[in-house]
Amino acid sequence: MRTRTVRTGTLVVMLATAGLALAACGPDDSNASDSSSASSSATASAPSGTATVPNDDSADGTANPATTGGGTGTSGSGGTSGSSGSSGGSGTGGATASAGTTVAGCATSQLKATTANFSNGAGSTGFQIVFQNTGSSPCTLSGYPGVSFVKSGGAQLGKAAQRTADTPATRVTLIPNAHAYADVVTVNGQAGYSAAQCDLTSVPALRVYPPNQKASLDLPWNKQECVGSSVQNLRVGPVHSNK
């Protein structure tokens, strides 16, 4: 009987000890619950942290809206949408309008004509008619001037100049005081013609019509020229910008 009593007492002591151990574990379980809540809270806030991912489309090669806006601004000349792009497009349009502004043709009244740069060849003499813009605004010359010899009273002597096709006609814009040139060739004296064919005559003036004009300019000449009806004494090229 004494032995059984001791065993019963030992069991009671062991049970009591286990109860104290369970009570001591209570605070640790509470802390574990708090950590789980914090983890859940972090998990809940993760979407707001990852909301920037759709804006970063570089991974799939698609530009995001901010990049598209910048792109249109950069390519303004292309005239694409976007405020900066529209500004670039209208800027290009303005430049085109400016470049397309029409400059009027040079009127005879705003031109001064002279002869220069004479050179003698085999049977011919070359020279240039020089046009100077004496006006206050730019003007253009394009094509061939009309050239002929004239008497003192203004009547034409011989044939008018024949146009040459050696060089293509171009449009020359003359700012005030600028010059344009036309190359002319005339027969040198009697040359290879007979006296009857040549009809060598003293010519007082050279009459010049600027391209596309009906008013003329008479320049001093005072040279002996063949003015026979069968002689093509003058040849003229189109105006150009260099000597």
C-alpha positions in Angstrom: 0.0 0.0 0.0 2.8 2.5 0.8 4.3 1.9 -2.6 1.0 2.8 -4.5 0.7 6.0 -2.6 4.1 7.2 -3.7 3.3 6.4 -7.3 0.0 8.3 -7.1 1.7 11.3 -5.6 4.4 11.2 -8.3 1.6 11.3 -11.0 0.0 14.3 -9.4 3.3 16.1 -9.4 3.9 15.3 -13.0 0.5 16.6 -14.1 1.0 19.8 -12.2 4.3 20.3 -13.8 2.9 19.8 -17.3 0.1 22.4 -16.5 2.7 25.0 -15.5 4.6 24.3 -18.7 1.5 24.9 -20.8 0.8 28.1 -19.1 4.4 29.3 -19.7 3.9 28.7 -23.4 1.0 31.2 -23.7 3.0 34.4 -24.4 5.0 32.7 -27.2 1.8 31.7 -29.0 0.5 35.3 -28.8 3.7 36.6 -30.5 3.4 34.0 -33.2 -0.1 35.3 -34.0 1.2 38.9 -34.3 3.9 37.9 -36.7 1.3 36.2 -38.9 -0.8 39.4 -38.9 2.2 41.5 -39.9 3.0 39.1 -42.7 -0.6 39.3 -43.9 -0.5 43.1 -43.8 2.7 43.1 -45.9 1.0 40.7 -48.3 -2.0 43.0 -48.6 0.1 46.1 -49.3 2.1 44.4 -52.0 -0.2 45.3 -54.8 0.2 49.0 -54.2 4.0 48.5 -54.2 3.8 46.6 -57.5 1.4 49.0 -59.2 4.3 50.6 -61.1 5.0 47.4 -63.0 2.4 48.2 -65.8 4.1 51.5 -66.4 7.4 49.8 -67.1 6.5 48.2 -70.5 10.1 48.0 -71.7 10.1 44.3 -70.9 7.6 43.5 -73.7 8.8 46.3 -76.0 5.6 48.4 -75.7 6.0 52.1 -74.9 4.1 53.4 -72.0 2.0 56.6 -72.4 4.7 58.8 -71.0 7.2 57.5 -73.6 4.7 57.9 -76.4 4.2 61.6 -75.5 7.9 62.2 -75.5 8.2 60.4 -78.8 5.7 62.7 -80.5 7.4 65.7 -79.1 10.8 64.6 -80.4 9.4 63.8 -83.9 7.6 67.1 -84.2 8.5 67.4 -87.8 6.5 64.3 -88.5 3.3 66.1 -87.4 2.2 63.2 -85.0 -0.2 63.7 -82.2 0.9 65.3 -78.9 1.3 69.0 -78.0 5.0 69.0 -78.8 4.5 67.1 -82.0 1.8 69.5 -83.2 4.2 72.4 -82.6 6.9 70.7 -84.6 4.5 70.0 -87.4 3.3 73.6 -87.6 6.9 74.8 -87.5 7.7 72.7 -90.6 4.6 74.1 -92.3 5.8 77.7 -91.6 9.2 76.9 -93.2 7.5 75.5 -96.3 5.3 78.5 -96.6 8.3 80.8 -96.4 10.2 78.8 -98.9 7.3 78.8 -101.3 6.9 82.6 -101.2 6.9 83.9 -104.8 9.6 86.5 -105.8 8.4 88.7 -108.7 10.2 88.7 -112.0 12.6 91.6 -112.6 11.0 94.4 -114.5 13.0 96.4 -117.0 12.6 99.5 -114.9 14.5 98.0 -112.0 17.4 96.7 -114.1 20.6 98.2 -115.4 22.3 96.5 -118.3 25.9 96.8 -119.5 28.3 94.8 -121.7 31.5 93.2 -120.3 34.1 90.4 -120.6 34.8 90.6 -124.3 37.0 87.9 -125.9 37.9 87.4 -129.5 38.0 84.0 -131.1 38.4 82.7 -134.7 35.9 84.7 -136.6 33.7 85.6 -133.6 33.6 87.8 -130.6 32.2 86.7 -127.2 30.9 89.0 -124.5 28.4 89.1 -121.7 25.3 91.2 -121.0 25.3 92.1 -117.3 22.0 92.7 -115.6 22.0 94.5 -112.2 19.1 94.8 -109.9 18.8 98.5 -109.1 15.5 98.1 -107.2 14.9 97.9 -103.4 13.6 94.3 -103.4 14.6 90.9 -104.8 13.5 89.9 -108.2 14.1 86.9 -110.5 15.4 86.4 -114.1 14.8 83.3 -116.0 15.3 82.4 -119.7 16.8 84.3 -122.6 17.1 88.0 -123.2 16.2 89.4 -126.6 19.2 91.0 -128.3 19.6 92.9 -131.6 21.5 95.7 -133.3 19.6 98.9 -133.9 20.1 102.2 -135.8 20.1 105.6 -134.1 16.4 106.0 -134.8 15.7 102.6 -133.2 15.1 100.5 -136.4 16.6 97.0 -136.2 19.7 96.1 -138.1 20.1 92.5 -139.2 18.6 89.5 -137.5 17.8 89.3 -133.8 19.9 87.0 -131.7 19.4 83.3 -132.0 19.0 81.3 -128.8 21.7 78.7 -128.0 21.0 75.4 -126.3 24.4 74.9 -124.8 23.2 75.4 -121.2 19.8 74.9 -119.7 17.8 77.9 -118.5 17.7 78.5 -114.7 16.0 80.9 -112.4 18.3 83.5 -110.9 17.2 85.5 -107.9 18.8 89.0 -107.6 18.9 90.8 -104.3 19.3 94.6 -104.6 22.6 95.4 -106.4 23.2 91.7 -107.4 24.1 90.7 -111.0 23.1 88.1 -113.6 24.8 87.4 -116.9 23.9 86.3 -120.4 26.6 85.0 -122.9 26.5 86.5 -126.4 28.5 85.7 -129.5 28.7 87.9 -132.6 30.5 87.5 -135.9 33.9 89.2 -135.8 33.9 91.7 -138.7 33.2 90.4 -142.2 34.5 87.0 -141.1 34.0 84.4 -143.9 31.2 86.2 -145.6 31.4 88.0 -148.9 31.0 91.8 -148.8 27.5 91.5 -150.2 26.5 88.9 -147.7 28.0 90.7 -144.8 26.8 94.2 -145.5 29.3 95.6 -143.0 27.7 98.5 -141.2 28.5 100.7 -138.2 26.1 99.8 -135.5 25.4 102.5 -132.9 23.5 100.5 -130.3 22.7 97.1 -128.9 19.0 96.7 -127.9 18.4 94.3 -125.0 15.1 93.0 -123.7 15.4 91.4 -120.3 13.8 87.9 -120.1 9.9 88.0 -120.2 9.8 91.8 -120.6 8.4 94.0 -123.4 10.4 97.1 -122.5 14.0 97.3 -123.7 17.3 98.8 -122.8 19.6 100.3 -125.5 23.4 100.0 -124.8 26.2 101.9 -126.7 27.9 99.7 -129.3 29.6 101.7 -132.0 31.1 98.7 -133.9 31.3 97.5 -137.4 28.9 94.5 -137.8 27.6 92.2 -140.5 23.9 93.0 -140.8 23.1 91.3 -144.1 19.7 89.6 -144.2 21.3 86.1 -144.7 23.7 86.5 -141.8 22.9 85.2 -138.3 25.2 87.6 -136.6 24.1 87.3 -132.9 23.6 84.2 -130.6 22.6 84.5 -127.0 22.4 82.0 -124.1 20.1 82.1 -121.0 20.8 84.2 -117.9 22.9 82.7 -115.2 24.3 83.7 -111.8 28.1 83.6 -112.3 30.5 85.3 -114.7 
